[in-house]
Amino acid sequence: MLDVIEKIEVSIKASIGDHMSVKYENGTFWYLDSSLFNLKDDRSSETHTKLIQIIKQKKENSSAMFVKAYKEKYSEEEFLPSWMVFEELTIGEVSNLYKILNDDDAKEIATMYHTYF
């Protein structure tokens, strides 16, 4: 059962990351652009701010080889590209990110799974 859950998690992370990276000119750093999120209320805005802080912490504290190599090669870069971010985020953190995406993007991602928003 856990094997199936892991495959679903990987698929969801890849779908969100790929969709957003390809669609927006910010590319792999799309998650930094607050205009791509529904930040209409304080709670949503706080969620986005908290996610950015979590992403920064994950970059600093990660023991993953690919993150270490990225930090060595791109030492000036403050954030990780989204594909690395999604490797580091938990499914709960990804769920929080998805919840605050603009409705159009959330719907497009959901339709990949024949699910409707």
C-alpha positions in Angstrom: 0.0 0.0 0.0 2.8 2.4 0.9 4.4 1.8 -2.5 1.2 3.0 -4.2 0.9 6.0 -2.0 4.5 7.0 -2.8 3.8 6.7 -6.5 0.8 9.0 -6.1 2.8 11.5 -4.1 5.6 11.6 -6.7 3.0 12.0 -9.5 1.3 14.9 -7.8 4.5 16.7 -7.0 5.7 16.3 -10.6 2.4 17.4 -12.0 2.3 20.6 -10.0 6.0 21.4 -10.6 5.9 20.7 -14.3 2.6 22.6 -14.9 3.8 25.7 -13.1 7.4 25.7 -14.4 6.3 25.3 -18.0 3.4 27.8 -17.9 5.1 30.7 -16.3 8.2 32.7 -17.3 9.6 32.4 -13.8 10.4 28.8 -14.7 11.7 26.8 -11.9 11.3 29.6 -9.4 7.6 30.2 -10.0 6.7 29.5 -6.4 8.3 32.8 -5.4 5.8 34.8 -7.5 2.9 35.6 -5.1 0.7 36.6 -8.1 0.4 32.9 -8.9 -1.5 32.2 -5.7 -4.9 33.1 -4.2 -3.7 35.3 -1.4 -7.0 37.0 -0.8 -7.0 36.6 3.0 -4.4 36.7 5.8 -4.4 32.9 6.2 -3.5 32.2 2.5 -0.9 34.9 2.6 0.6 33.5 5.8 0.6 30.0 4.2 2.6 31.3 1.2 5.1 33.1 3.5 5.5 30.1 5.7 6.1 27.8 2.6 8.8 30.2 1.4 10.4 30.0 4.9 10.2 26.2 4.9 11.8 26.0 1.4 14.7 28.2 2.6 15.2 26.0 5.6 15.1 22.8 3.5 17.8 24.3 1.3 20.0 25.1 4.3 19.4 21.8 6.2 19.1 19.2 3.4 21.4 16.3 3.4 20.4 15.3 -0.1 23.4 15.0 -2.4 21.7 16.9 -5.2 21.0 19.9 -2.9 24.5 19.9 -1.6 25.9 19.9 -5.2 23.5 22.7 -6.2 24.5 24.8 -3.2 28.2 24.3 -4.2 27.7 25.2 -7.8 25.2 28.0 -7.4 26.3 29.4 -4.0 24.8 32.9 -4.9 21.3 31.4 -5.4 19.0 31.9 -2.5 16.4 29.3 -3.5 16.2 25.9 -5.0 14.6 25.2 -8.4 11.1 23.9 -8.0 12.0 20.3 -9.0 14.4 20.2 -6.0 11.8 21.9 -3.8 9.3 19.2 -4.5 11.8 16.5 -3.7 12.2 18.0 -0.3 8.6 19.0 0.6 6.3 16.7 2.4 3.0 15.8 0.9 1.3 17.9 3.6 3.4 20.9 2.5 2.6 20.3 -1.1 -1.1 20.1 -0.2 -0.9 23.5 1.4 0.8 24.9 -1.6 -1.8 23.4 -3.9 -4.7 24.8 -1.8 -3.5 28.4 -2.4 -2.7 28.1 -6.1 -4.8 30.3 -8.4 -8.1 28.5 -9.2 -7.2 28.1 -12.9 -3.9 26.4 -12.3 -5.4 24.2 -9.6 -8.2 23.1 -12.0 -5.7 22.4 -14.8 -3.6 20.3 -12.5 -6.7 18.4 -11.2 -7.9 17.6 -14.7 -4.7 15.7 -15.2 -6.2 13.2 -12.8 -9.7 13.4 -14.3 -10.7 15.1 -11.1 -12.6 18.4 -10.9 -11.8 21.2 -8.6 
